[in-house]
Amino acid sequence: MSAETLSFTAPLLAWRTGHHGDICYLLIDGDVAEAISTHELMRRLETGYRRGFGSVKVEVAIGQSRWSTSVFPPGEGGWFLPVKKAVRRAEGLVTGDAVTVRLALL
């Protein structure tokens, strides 16, 4: 992971989508959300453009699981981190669990 690594703990939430099944995610808020927003702004100022949906690329570590993905601003503040089913299975996570995350901003 890169030098700019953030850590936080948040409950695993589920967004009920009907025919697509549940999408599980973590909502990032507080100081960690501010750090991501600052990173996104600095990147946008350096490159002159915004990534799709305002997303930020990240490397994620939960327990022994590691993967690359993006976090997204949900509109009402904070950041949305999707947690794929393979990770939930590997780490034994269910909705409502408090999940500790290490997040590297790319």
C-alpha positions in Angstrom: 0.0 0.0 0.0 1.1 3.6 -0.6 2.4 6.0 2.1 -1.0 7.8 2.2 -2.9 5.1 4.1 -6.0 5.8 6.2 -7.7 3.6 8.7 -11.3 3.6 10.0 -14.0 1.3 11.3 -17.6 1.4 10.1 -20.6 -0.8 10.0 -21.2 -3.0 6.9 -24.4 -1.6 5.3 -26.6 -3.1 2.6 -28.4 -1.3 -0.2 -31.5 -3.4 -1.2 -31.7 -3.2 -5.0 -34.5 -5.7 -5.9 -33.5 -7.9 -8.8 -29.7 -7.2 -8.4 -29.6 -8.4 -4.8 -27.9 -6.5 -2.0 -25.0 -4.2 -2.6 -22.9 -4.1 0.6 -20.8 -1.1 1.4 -19.2 1.0 4.1 -20.0 4.7 4.5 -16.8 6.7 5.1 -17.3 9.9 7.1 -15.4 12.2 9.5 -11.7 12.9 9.1 -11.1 10.0 6.7 -13.8 11.4 4.4 -12.2 14.9 4.6 -8.8 13.4 3.7 -10.3 11.6 0.6 -12.1 14.8 -0.5 -8.8 16.8 -0.2 -7.0 14.1 -2.2 -9.7 14.2 -4.9 -9.5 18.0 -5.1 -5.7 18.1 -5.3 -5.8 15.4 -8.0 -8.4 17.4 -10.0 -6.4 20.6 -9.7 -3.2 18.8 -10.9 -4.8 17.0 -13.8 -7.6 19.4 -14.8 -10.3 16.8 -14.8 -12.6 14.9 -12.5 -12.8 11.1 -12.6 -16.1 9.4 -13.4 -18.8 10.1 -10.8 -16.1 12.0 -8.8 -14.6 8.7 -7.7 -11.1 8.2 -6.2 -9.0 5.0 -6.9 -8.0 3.2 -3.7 -6.4 0.0 -2.5 -8.3 -1.6 0.3 -7.3 -4.0 3.1 -9.9 -5.8 5.3 -8.4 -8.6 7.4 -6.4 -10.7 5.0 -8.3 -9.5 1.9 -6.7 -6.9 -0.4 -8.1 -5.4 -3.6 -8.2 -2.3 -5.8 -11.4 -0.4 -6.3 -12.8 3.2 -6.2 -14.7 5.1 -3.6 -17.6 7.4 -4.6 -19.2 10.5 -3.2 -22.9 9.5 -2.5 -24.1 13.1 -2.7 -25.1 13.6 1.0 -21.5 13.8 2.2 -18.8 11.2 3.0 -17.7 8.4 0.6 -19.2 5.1 -0.5 -16.9 2.0 -0.4 -18.4 -1.1 -2.1 -17.4 -4.4 -0.4 -17.7 -7.3 -2.9 -19.2 -10.6 -2.0 -15.9 -12.5 -2.3 -14.4 -10.3 0.4 -17.4 -10.6 2.7 -17.3 -14.4 2.4 -13.5 -14.6 2.9 -13.6 -12.4 6.0 -16.9 -13.8 7.4 -18.7 -10.4 7.3 -22.4 -9.9 7.5 -24.5 -6.7 7.4 -24.1 -4.7 10.7 -20.6 -6.0 11.5 -18.1 -3.3 12.5 -15.4 -3.5 9.8 -11.9 -2.2 10.2 -10.4 -1.0 6.9 -7.0 0.3 5.7 -7.4 2.4 2.7 -4.6 3.7 0.4 -5.4 6.6 -1.8 -4.0 6.2 -5.3 
